[in-house]
Amino acid sequence: MQRRGQAARSRAVVYVLTGLLLVALPIPGAAALVEGVSFSDSIQAGSVTLPLRGVGLAKFLRTISVYVAALYLPYGTEPERVLEDVPKRLELSYFRSIRAGDFGRAADKVLADNVPPDRLTALAPRIARLHRLYEDVKPGDRYGLTYTPGVGTELSLNGVVKGTVEGADFAAAYFAIWLGPNPINEALKLRLLNR
C-alpha cells in the first residue's frame, strides 16, 4: 500500500515537472508577447528572412496605450544603419480606433522634424500617395510597413497589401518617423532597436 502511494506521488511529481517544462518552452514562431500582442520571431520579406530586432509599446500622454510595434531587420544591422538601403519591416498593432486621416497628419509633423525641407518637398508626392493608402483602424488591427531594396515600401493592413511606394530615399524618410534622430517616441525607438 505504501509503495502505491509513493508511486502515485512520483508520477504526480513527473507530471508537474513535465508541465512546468512545457510551459517554459518557447512557442514556435512567437518570439515576443507585449500587452497580449504576439509577434513572430522572424518574417519573410521577399527572398530575405528578417529576424525580430525589438518590440515596444507606444503610449499617448504616458498613460494611454495606442499601439505595440515590432521591428524586423537583417542580422548584424547596426542601429546607425537602420535607415540605410537595407530590408526592414515595422509592424504596428493598435489598441485604439484611429481615423485614416490622423495617420497622415501625425506622420507629417514627425517627418518635418526628421527630414530637411528641400528633401521633404521632393518626397511630398510619394508621401501623399502613401497617406492615401491608410484606412481607419480599430483595436486589434495591424499595419505593416515593409521596405525591400529595389522594390519600395509596402503598406499592408491585417496582411492585405494596400500599395507600394518606390525609393530608398522615401523609406529612409518614412521609417525615420519611428527610427530617426527625432522619432515620434524616443523610448519606443530604443526598444525597437533593442538598445
C-alpha positions in Angstrom: 0.0 0.0 0.0 2.8 2.4 0.9 4.6 1.6 -2.4 1.5 2.5 -4.4 1.3 5.9 -2.6 5.0 6.6 -3.3 4.5 5.6 -7.0 1.5 7.9 -7.3 3.4 10.7 -5.7 6.3 10.1 -8.1 4.0 10.1 -11.1 2.5 13.4 -9.9 5.9 15.0 -9.5 6.8 13.8 -13.0 3.6 15.3 -14.4 4.1 18.6 -12.6 7.7 18.9 -13.8 6.8 17.9 -17.3 4.0 20.6 -17.2 6.4 23.2 -16.0 8.9 22.3 -18.7 6.3 22.6 -21.4 5.2 26.0 -20.1 8.8 27.2 -20.1 9.4 26.1 -23.7 9.2 28.8 -26.3 6.2 28.7 -28.7 7.5 28.2 -32.2 7.0 31.3 -34.3 6.2 33.6 -31.4 9.2 35.5 -30.2 7.6 38.3 -28.3 4.3 38.9 -26.4 3.6 42.5 -25.4 0.3 43.6 -23.8 -1.3 40.4 -25.2 0.0 41.0 -28.7 2.3 38.4 -30.2 5.0 38.9 -32.9 6.8 36.2 -34.8 10.5 35.6 -34.2 11.1 36.3 -37.9 9.3 37.3 -41.1 9.8 36.8 -44.8 10.4 40.0 -46.8 10.7 38.9 -50.5 13.5 36.4 -50.5 15.0 37.6 -47.2 14.3 36.4 -43.7 14.2 39.2 -41.2 14.6 38.3 -37.5 12.8 40.3 -34.8 15.0 43.1 -33.5 12.9 44.7 -30.9 9.4 45.5 -29.7 7.9 48.5 -27.8 4.7 50.0 -26.6 3.6 53.4 -27.8 1.6 55.5 -25.3 -0.2 58.8 -25.6 0.4 61.1 -22.6 2.4 58.3 -20.9 -0.8 56.5 -19.8 -2.9 55.6 -22.8 -1.6 52.6 -24.8 -2.0 53.3 -28.5 -0.1 50.5 -30.3 2.6 47.9 -29.9 5.4 48.0 -32.6 7.9 45.4 -33.7 10.9 45.9 -35.9 12.5 43.3 -38.1 16.0 43.8 -39.5 18.7 41.6 -41.1 21.2 40.1 -38.7 24.1 42.3 -37.9 22.4 45.6 -38.9 23.9 48.3 -36.7 21.4 50.8 -35.2 23.2 53.6 -37.1 22.4 51.9 -40.4 18.7 51.2 -39.8 17.6 54.0 -42.2 20.1 52.9 -45.0 19.1 50.8 -48.0 18.6 47.6 -46.0 15.4 45.5 -45.9 13.2 46.2 -42.8 9.7 45.7 -41.5 7.8 47.6 -38.9 4.5 46.1 -37.6 2.1 48.2 -35.5 -0.8 46.5 -33.7 -3.4 49.0 -32.5 -5.3 49.2 -29.2 -7.4 52.2 -30.2 -9.6 53.2 -33.2 -7.8 55.7 -35.4 -9.2 57.5 -38.4 -7.3 57.2 -41.7 -6.6 61.0 -41.9 -5.0 61.0 -38.5 -2.1 58.8 -39.7 -1.0 61.3 -42.3 -1.4 64.4 -40.1 0.7 62.7 -37.3 3.3 61.5 -39.8 3.7 64.9 -41.5 4.6 66.5 -38.1 7.3 63.9 -37.3 8.6 63.9 -40.9 9.2 67.7 -40.7 11.3 67.1 -37.6 13.5 64.5 -39.3 13.8 65.4 -43.0 15.4 68.6 -44.4 12.8 70.9 -46.0 14.1 70.5 -49.6 14.1 66.7 -49.3 10.6 66.8 -47.8 9.4 68.9 -50.7 10.9 66.4 -53.2 9.3 63.4 -51.3 5.9 65.1 -50.9 4.1 63.4 -53.8 5.2 59.9 -52.6 4.3 60.8 -49.0 0.9 61.9 -50.1 0.5 58.6 -52.1 1.2 56.5 -49.0 -1.1 58.6 -46.9 -3.9 58.0 -49.3 -3.5 54.2 -48.7 -4.2 54.5 -45.0 -7.6 53.2 -43.8 -9.4 53.6 -40.4 -8.2 51.1 -37.8 -10.0 49.5 -34.9 -8.5 47.7 -31.9 -6.7 44.6 -33.0 -5.8 45.8 -36.5 -2.2 45.6 -37.6 -0.4 47.8 -40.1 2.9 46.6 -41.6 5.5 48.8 -43.4 8.0 46.6 -45.3 10.9 48.1 -47.2 12.6 45.9 -49.8 15.6 47.4 -51.7 14.9 47.8 -55.3 11.1 47.4 -54.8 10.0 50.0 -52.3 8.0 50.4 -49.1 4.9 48.3 -49.0 1.9 49.2 -46.7 -0.3 46.4 -45.5 -3.3 46.2 -43.2 -4.0 42.9 -41.5 -1.8 41.1 -44.1 -3.5 42.7 -47.1 -1.2 44.8 -49.3 -2.6 48.3 -49.8 0.2 49.6 -52.1 3.9 50.2 -52.5 5.9 53.4 -52.8 9.3 53.3 -54.5 12.6 54.6 -53.4 15.3 54.1 -50.7 15.1 57.8 -50.0 11.4 57.5 -49.3 11.9 54.5 -47.0 14.7 56.4 -45.1 12.4 59.4 -44.5 9.3 57.4 -43.6 11.0 54.9 -41.2 12.6 58.0 -39.6 9.1 58.6 -38.0 10.0 55.8 -35.6 13.7 55.4 -36.0 15.1 58.8 -37.0 17.0 61.4 -34.9 13.7 62.9 -33.7 11.3 60.0 -33.6 7.7 60.1 -32.6 8.8 58.5 -29.3 12.4 58.1 -28.2 11.7 55.2 -25.7 9.9 53.3 -28.4 12.8 53.8 -30.8 15.3 52.4 -28.3 13.1 49.4 -27.6 12.7 48.7 -31.3 16.4 48.9 -31.8 16.9 46.7 -28.7 19.1 49.2 -27.0 
